[in-house]
C-alpha cells in the first residue's frame, strides 16, 4: 500500500511515529506573517524543515544544452547516452555544464533559502538557543535530471 503514497506522506507518517519528534507547523500558535519550521527533533535539540522537490528541471537543462548539442563539437551519439558525460568531452563543455546546472539548481537554492528562514524564525519564536542546529530535510523521488553531486 505504501507505494501508492508519495514520499512526503510516507516521511510524515514515519516522523509522527517517532517519540523524539515534535510537530510544529499547524501545532504551535504563531504570529501572522511568521513562518515556522515543521518539526523539533531529539526533544528540542534540532529544528527541522521538511521540503519535497517536485518539479524536474529536465527541460531547462536540455534547453541550456541545445546550442552545444547542435554544434559540430558535440559527439555523434547513437542510442542512449549521459548528457553530462557527452558534454564534458566537448571544448568548453565543463563550463557550459556548470552554467546549465547552476541555472537548473536555483530552484533547490530557493528551497534551502526558505528552509533556512523558517528554521531561524522558529528558533526566535520558540526562544531556542540560536546555536540550536537546523536541518533542512529535502525529499526527492521524482527529479532525476540533476545528479546528486551537482546538488551538493
N, C-alpha and C positions, 0 to 999 in steps of 0.2 A: 504494500500500500504506500510506503514512503516514496516510491519512485514517482507517484502522482503529485506529491507536494514539492514545491520549489525549494531551493537550497535555503532561502531565508526562513521559510516556515519551519523547516527541519532544525535549523540552528536555534531559532527562538524557542521551539519546543524543548530542545536539549538544554538550553540555558535556564529555562524556567524550572527544570528538574534538578538543578544544582543548588545545594543548600548554602553555598557561599555567594550566590548571585542575588543582587537586589535590583529589581526593575525600577527605573526612574521615570522615563518619559511616559506621561499619562498616569503616573502613580504618585508624583510629588507636585504639590502646588508650585506654580511658577508665575512670575510677573509677566504681563503682556510684553511681547517682543523679545523675551529671553528664551533662547533655545537651549535645551538641556540634552545631555548625553542619554544613552539608552540604559546603561547598567552601571552598578558598582560591583566589582569583583573582589573576592577574598576579604569579605567583611569590611568594606570601605577602604581597602588598601589600593585600589586602582579604579579609575574612571574609564568606561568603555563605550565607544560609539560604534554601532553596527551599521555598515553600509554594504549595499549589494550593487555590483556592476551589472547593468542590464543592456546597455547599448554597445554593440560591437562596432568599432570604428573601421571595420574592414574596407568599406567603400572609400573612406577618407584616405586610407593607406594606399589603396590601389590607384586612386586619382592622383595622389602625390608621386607615385612611381611611374605613372603613364608616360611622361616625357622621356624618362630614361629607358623604359621598356621599348619605346618606339624608335630609339636611337640605334645607329649602326654599331655602337659599342656593346649593346646588350646581346648576350649569347643567344643563339638559336636553340630553343629547347622544345623537345617533343615529349608529350606526356606530362605527368605531374611533376612539380618542382617546388622548391622552397624559395620564395621571393627574396628573403634576406640573403641566403647563400648566393643566389644568382646575382643580386645587385652588388654584393661585396666584391665580386670579381670583375667589376667594370671600373674604368677610370672615374674617379670621383664618387664611386658608389658608396663608400663608407660615410662620407659627408652627407650625401643625398639621403641615405638611410637614417642618419641621426636627425636630419631635419624632418623627415616624414614621421618618424616615431615620436619626436618631440611634439609635433602638431597633434598626433593621434592620442598622446597620453595626457594632453591638457585636461581632458575630462577627469582622469584619475587625480591629477593635481588639485582640481576643484573639489573633488570628493574629500580628499585629505585636508584641504584648507578648511572646509566646512566642519569636518570632524574635529579638527584642532580647536576651532572657535567654540563648538559645543562642549568639548571637554573643559576648556578654560572657564566658560561661563558656569558650568556645573560645579567646578571647584569653588568658585566665588559664592554661588547660590547656597551651596551646602556647607560653607565655611570649612572646607577641607584645606589641608596644608598645600600651598602652591606647588610643593615638590612631589605631591602625590602623582604617581605615574599615570599617564594617559595612554590608552590603547585604541587604535583605530582597527577594528576587526573588519577586513574587507573580504566579502564573499564574491566568488565568481564561478559560475558553471556554464556561462554562455559565450564569453569572449575568448576566442581562440587566435585572433589575428595579432595580438601583441605578446611576444614571448615574455615569460616571467622575468628573465634577465633584463629586458628593456624596462619593465615596470620598476624594478629595483633601482 
